[in-house]
């Protein structure tokens, strides 16, 4: 009886569209980093590189699709555009700065 209870305790029940499924969670699954909804007003670098030119200033009103900056990575110059309309709240990077992946570059209000 105790063994049966310990087996039940290891299983997790998922309810998907009214159907119930029993599954085991692996150790790597239990230790995973939980996903968080990204803040669309915070713009992060997707690749490491060197900031060549920043085309905006703090307080500037920007439109979706407007040129934000140029980031050089692997000898290619990537033009980064704003994903939404907004006002530049803070710029966390500077020109000629080398930045790693996932660096917060610009924040919008």
Helices and strands as residue ranges (DSSP letters): H 2-10, E 11-16, E 19-24, H 27-30, E 42-44, E 49-54, E 61-62, E 67-73, E 76-81, E 86-91, E 98-99, E 104-108
